[in-house]
């Protein structure tokens, strides 16, 4: 069992149940999945970029990403229907817990001028953060990076409110900015 999942089962569930006074253990929020999304606008001009970023995303997530394709043609952007414009990975189970553990304890502290993540969810108990560069991940070889690429990481939880989601993520080890 993953170290983070063990911590969740033994410590975090009890803290959340006391904090929000749940009468049923099934109401305690848990991490359902983590979605890593990378939109690559320059993939329309150069196919090599798409392959490079596919390898990088596979290296940091542990599984092969799927390509996202354009739903309709937009002539101003030189975009055709069905053309690959991004990629995504959905992590569940052991891979999810391993990725979250690595991200929160090793990769997030490597962000330059890091003061914590914003305390704002989507209103439905999920949390998305955006990264400017893939260089913070220790799994990626910095010598092989030809161009930086940002990404979005979405933490999907079973929480019903943002307050519950943020409490779960902070107990898991995510550093949030201090409220003023």
C-alpha positions in Angstrom: 0.0 0.0 0.0 1.2 3.5 -0.8 2.6 5.6 2.1 0.1 8.4 1.5 -2.9 6.0 1.3 -1.9 4.4 4.5 -1.7 7.9 6.1 -5.1 8.7 4.8 -6.7 5.5 6.2 -5.1 5.7 9.6 -4.9 9.5 10.4 -6.6 11.8 7.9 -10.0 10.1 7.8 -10.4 10.4 11.6 -9.3 14.1 11.6 -11.8 15.0 8.8 -14.6 13.1 10.5 -14.0 15.0 13.7 -13.6 18.4 12.0 -16.8 18.2 9.9 -18.7 15.8 12.3 -19.8 13.3 9.6 -22.3 10.8 10.9 -21.6 8.4 8.1 -18.0 7.2 7.2 -19.0 7.2 3.5 -19.4 11.0 3.7 -15.7 11.5 4.5 -14.0 13.1 1.4 -11.4 11.0 -0.4 -9.3 11.5 -3.5 -11.0 9.9 -6.5 -8.6 10.7 -9.4 -5.9 13.1 -10.5 -6.0 14.4 -14.1 -2.9 15.9 -15.7 -3.7 17.9 -18.8 -1.2 19.5 -21.2 -2.5 21.7 -24.1 0.1 22.0 -26.8 -0.9 24.8 -29.3 2.3 24.4 -31.4 1.6 20.8 -32.1 -0.2 22.0 -35.2 3.1 23.1 -36.7 5.6 20.5 -35.4 4.8 16.9 -34.8 8.0 16.3 -33.0 6.9 18.6 -30.1 3.9 16.3 -29.5 6.1 13.2 -29.2 8.6 14.9 -26.9 5.9 16.1 -24.5 4.1 12.7 -24.7 7.4 11.0 -23.5 7.8 13.6 -20.7 4.2 13.2 -19.5 4.5 9.4 -19.6 7.7 9.7 -17.5 6.2 11.8 -14.8 2.9 10.1 -14.5 3.9 6.5 -15.0 1.4 5.7 -17.8 0.9 6.7 -21.4 -1.1 9.8 -22.1 -4.0 10.0 -24.5 -4.1 12.6 -27.2 -6.9 15.2 -27.1 -8.1 16.3 -30.6 -9.8 19.4 -31.9 -13.6 19.0 -32.0 -14.1 21.4 -34.9 -12.0 23.4 -37.4 -11.1 27.0 -36.7 -9.5 28.6 -39.7 -8.0 31.6 -37.8 -6.0 29.3 -35.7 -5.1 27.0 -38.6 -6.8 24.2 -36.8 -8.5 21.3 -38.4 -11.1 18.9 -36.9 -9.4 15.8 -35.4 -6.0 17.4 -35.2 -4.0 16.5 -32.0 -3.7 19.6 -29.8 -3.0 18.3 -26.4 -2.8 15.3 -24.1 -4.0 14.1 -20.7 -3.5 11.3 -18.2 -6.0 10.2 -15.6 -4.4 8.6 -12.5 -6.4 6.4 -10.1 -5.5 4.0 -7.3 -1.9 3.3 -6.4 -0.4 5.4 -9.3 -2.5 8.3 -8.1 -1.3 8.1 -4.5 2.3 7.7 -5.6 2.1 10.7 -8.0 0.4 12.9 -5.3 3.0 11.9 -2.7 5.9 12.7 -5.1 4.3 15.9 -6.2 3.6 17.3 -2.8 6.8 16.2 -1.1 9.5 16.4 -3.8 8.2 18.4 -6.8 6.1 21.3 -5.4 9.0 22.6 -3.2 11.1 22.9 -6.3 8.8 25.6 -7.7 10.7 28.9 -7.9 9.5 31.5 -5.4 6.9 29.1 -4.0 4.7 30.5 -1.3 1.9 28.0 -1.5 -1.0 27.3 -3.8 -4.2 29.4 -4.0 -7.1 28.5 -1.7 -9.7 28.4 -4.4 -11.6 25.3 -5.6 -14.1 24.9 -8.4 -17.2 25.1 -6.1 -17.9 21.4 -6.3 -15.1 19.9 -4.2 -12.4 19.7 -6.8 -9.1 21.6 -7.0 -7.1 22.5 -10.1 -3.7 24.1 -10.2 -1.7 25.3 -13.2 2.1 25.0 -13.6 4.1 27.1 -15.9 6.8 24.6 -16.7 7.5 20.9 -16.5 11.0 21.5 -15.2 10.0 21.2 -11.5 9.5 17.4 -11.8 12.5 15.4 -10.8 11.6 12.5 -13.1 12.3 14.6 -16.2 15.8 15.0 -17.4 16.5 18.8 -17.7 19.1 18.3 -20.4 16.6 16.8 -22.8 14.0 19.6 -22.5 13.9 21.6 -25.7 11.0 23.9 -24.8 9.0 24.5 -21.6 5.4 23.5 -21.5 2.8 24.3 -18.8 0.1 21.9 -17.5 -2.9 21.7 -15.3 -3.3 19.2 -12.5 -6.8 18.5 -11.3 -7.5 16.8 -8.0 -11.0 15.3 -8.1 -12.4 14.5 -4.7 -15.7 13.2 -3.3 -16.0 16.3 -1.2 -19.2 18.4 -1.7 -17.8 21.8 -0.8 -14.5 23.5 -1.4 -13.9 23.8 2.3 -13.9 20.0 2.7 -11.7 19.5 -0.4 -9.1 22.0 0.8 -9.1 20.4 4.3 -8.4 17.0 2.7 -5.6 18.3 0.4 -4.0 20.2 3.2 -4.0 17.1 5.4 -2.5 15.1 2.5 0.4 17.7 2.6 -0.5 20.4 0.0 0.9 23.7 1.0 -1.6 26.6 0.7 -1.0 30.3 1.0 -1.7 31.8 4.4 -5.0 33.8 4.6 -4.6 37.4 5.3 
